[in-house]
Amino acid sequence: MEFRNSGGSPVRSGTVTFATHIIGALGVDWATVESAQPLPAPIAAGAARRQAYTVCVDAWRVPLGMRVETQDVTASWT
């Protein structure tokens, strides 16, 4: 993912939150599991940083025939 600081001051710290959805065989959204990771800080004003993340879900949460999709990502920073 790319994080771009379009503000006028540096980002010193923050959190990236992933909402991973458990989707049934017929497309029904059965559950959402959130996980959080640190933002790749510092990010200078006007700069961008790239970071790859691995999002894991416990196997017991995904029964046979279901799949996972990370549909929502939010970031908060200071």
trRosetta pair geometry for C-beta under 8 A, 3 or more apart (Angstrom, degrees):
i j d omega theta_ij theta_ji phi_ij phi_ji
1 16 7.6 142 70 -143 153 152
1 50 6.9 168 82 -150 36 63
1 51 6.0 -22 57 65 83 73
1 52 7.4 142 7 -97 67 36
1 53 7.0 -6 5 5 115 105
1 73 7.2 -145 -112 158 154 162
2 48 5.5 6 -176 180 103 121
2 49 7.4 162 -152 83 58 35
2 50 5.2 -31 -96 -95 71 78
3 11 7.9 -85 145 56 125 161
3 16 8.0 -109 -76 -80 131 122
3 39 6.6 121 -124 -162 171 100
3 40 6.4 165 31 47 135 98
3 43 6.1 -101 112 -86 110 158
3 48 6.5 162 83 -156 45 68
3 49 5.3 -12 59 60 98 83
3 50 7.7 172 17 -88 72 29
3 51 7.0 6 -2 14 113 107
3 75 6.6 144 -121 -120 117 169
4 43 7.9 179 -151 176 17 139
4 47 7.6 -155 -145 111 59 33
4 48 4.2 -24 -99 -99 75 99
5 10 7.0 18 174 -136 166 42
5 11 5.2 -147 -99 -12 128 111
5 43 4.4 156 -32 125 127 113
5 44 6.7 -178 60 89 143 32
5 45 5.8 -109 124 -120 121 32
5 46 6.6 -36 90 4 89 19
5 47 5.8 17 41 56 109 65
5 48 7.2 -167 14 -82 68 46
6 46 7.3 58 -125 -99 35 45
7 11 7.7 106 45 -55 123 88
7 45 6.1 -91 95 -127 65 88
8 45 5.3 20 -169 -143 24 139
9 45 5.6 7 -65 -73 4 118
10 42 5.4 12 171 -176 122 114
10 43 6.5 166 -160 82 74 47
10 44 5.1 -38 -105 -120 100 42
10 45 5.7 -85 -65 -33 55 75
11 14 6.0 -27 177 -18 117 127
11 39 6.9 -73 146 125 130 142
11 41 5.3 -114 119 -118 91 107
11 42 6.3 161 83 -156 61 60
11 43 4.2 11 46 49 112 98
11 77 4.5 -26 -148 175 115 143
11 78 7.4 108 -156 70 67 33
12 41 5.8 68 152 171 21 138
12 42 5.6 -15 -117 -107 43 97
12 77 7.8 138 45 179 54 93
12 78 5.8 -47 56 97 98 81
13 38 7.4 -57 -161 -156 82 101
13 39 6.7 130 178 52 39 108
13 41 5.0 -149 -95 56 34 162
13 77 6.8 167 93 -151 39 70
13 78 5.5 -2 61 50 84 99
14 38 7.3 115 80 -167 50 60
14 39 3.4 14 76 6 97 146
14 41 5.9 124 18 -47 87 129
14 75 6.0 42 151 179 132 90
14 76 5.6 -172 -156 96 95 48
14 77 3.2 -37 -83 -99 135 72
14 78 6.4 174 -74 11 76 63
15 36 5.1 -1 -177 -172 115 118
15 37 7.2 147 -157 75 67 33
15 38 6.4 -57 -104 -114 58 39
15 39 6.1 -80 -43 -27 12 92
15 75 7.1 175 89 -149 45 55
15 76 5.5 2 53 54 88 91
15 77 7.8 -170 21 -75 51 53
16 36 6.7 155 79 -155 46 64
16 37 5.2 -19 61 64 99 85
16 38 7.4 28 14 110 87 13
16 39 5.6 125 -34 -84 89 69
16 51 7.9 -171 -13 85 157 135
16 53 7.0 -136 97 -59 141 156
16 73 6.6 -7 -175 -171 97 98
16 74 7.4 165 -155 86 51 42
16 75 5.1 -19 -102 -99 70 85
17 34 5.9 -4 -175 -168 103 108
17 35 7.3 165 -152 84 59 36
17 36 4.8 -25 -99 -98 74 88
17 73 7.1 160 82 -154 51 49
17 74 4.9 -10 57 60 101 90
17 75 7.5 -178 17 -81 72 35
17 76 7.6 26 -7 2 110 98
18 34 6.8 155 80 -152 51 56
18 35 5.2 -12 57 60 101 85
18 36 7.4 -178 16 -83 72 37
18 37 7.6 28 -10 3 108 101
18 53 7.1 -170 -49 118 140 145
18 55 5.0 -112 123 -108 162 133
18 70 5.2 -30 -173 -148 111 121
18 72 7.4 141 -163 86 42 61
18 73 5.6 -11 -105 -104 66 80
19 32 5.3 -6 -174 -174 97 116
19 33 7.7 148 -158 72 48 37
19 34 5.5 -23 -100 -96 66 80
19 70 7.0 129 76 -155 45 66
19 71 6.2 -52 93 62 96 78
19 72 3.8 6 44 61 121 108
19 73 7.4 -144 19 -67 77 38
19 74 7.9 45 -17 -1 104 97
20 32 7.0 147 74 -159 41 60
20 33 5.0 -26 66 64 97 89
20 34 7.6 168 19 -89 74 27
20 35 6.9 14 -1 8 116 105
20 55 5.5 165 -69 155 133 132
20 57 5.7 -142 114 -63 145 121
20 68 5.4 5 175 -174 110 110
20 69 7.0 163 -158 83 64 33
20 70 4.7 -37 -98 -92 78 74
20 71 7.7 130 -122 9 30 71
21 29 5.2 -46 -170 -141 124 103
21 31 7.3 161 -154 87 53 44
21 32 5.3 -27 -98 -101 68 77
21 68 7.0 153 77 -156 47 57
21 69 5.1 -18 58 64 98 87
21 70 7.6 162 13 -97 72 22
21 71 5.3 13 -4 1 121 121
22 29 7.4 109 70 -164 54 56
22 30 4.7 -58 98 64 102 101
22 31 4.4 16 34 53 121 89
22 32 7.4 -144 10 -72 78 30
22 33 7.0 65 -33 -11 101 103
22 57 7.2 165 -79 -179 98 158
22 61 6.0 -123 -84 150 143 94
22 62 5.8 -148 -132 -97 107 75
22 66 5.8 18 179 162 87 135
22 67 7.9 161 -156 82 49 33
22 68 6.1 -28 -100 -100 56 73
23 27 6.4 -20 -174 -142 108 35
23 28 7.1 150 -158 74 60 38
23 29 5.9 -32 -101 -99 71 56
23 30 7.1 168 -107 8 17 87
23 66 6.2 160 81 -165 46 82
23 67 5.2 -22 63 65 101 81
23 68 7.2 162 15 -100 86 20
23 69 5.8 31 -16 4 128 111
24 27 6.8 -37 72 37 77 17
24 28 4.3 1 37 55 123 90
24 29 7.8 -122 6 -55 85 13
24 30 5.4 98 -43 -40 98 114
24 65 7.3 15 -164 120 63 97
24 66 5.4 -44 -108 -107 41 95
25 65 4.4 -32 -62 164 118 107
25 66 6.6 -86 -43 -80 67 53
29 32 7.3 15 171 -56 112 89
30 66 7.0 -46 16 -133 139 140
31 61 6.8 -107 78 -171 146 104
33 57 5.5 124 58 -118 155 105
33 61 6.4 37 -55 170 143 161
35 55 6.0 159 54 -141 137 87
35 56 7.6 95 -74 51 169 62
37 53 5.5 -175 28 -126 163 127
38 41 7.3 -95 163 16 99 96
39 43 7.6 -72 148 -14 113 120
39 51 8.0 171 -165 18 43 158
39 75 6.1 87 -97 -154 119 109
39 77 5.8 -26 18 -94 172 100
40 43 7.1 80 96 -60 76 103
40 49 4.5 -147 100 130 122 137
40 50 7.6 -7 49 85 164 21
40 51 4.1 -179 -38 -57 134 134
41 49 7.9 -171 -85 28 30 161
41 77 7.2 149 -80 -138 129 110
43 47 5.6 -160 -177 83 73 101
43 48 7.2 9 -154 -128 116 18
43 49 5.1 -115 -101 -5 103 118
44 47 4.1 62 62 4 88 134
55 70 5.3 91 56 -73 166 139
57 61 5.2 -102 165 71 104 131
57 62 5.9 89 108 -32 125 118
57 68 5.4 177 15 -102 146 151
58 61 4.9 93 71 -5 85 106
58 62 7.9 168 92 3 50 86
59 62 6.3 -77 -155 47 39 94
62 66 5.1 -147 -163 88 71 112
62 67 7.3 43 -157 -121 119 12
62 68 5.9 -60 -98 -48 137 101
63 66 5.3 74 61 5 68 121
70 73 7.0 46 156 -60 108 96
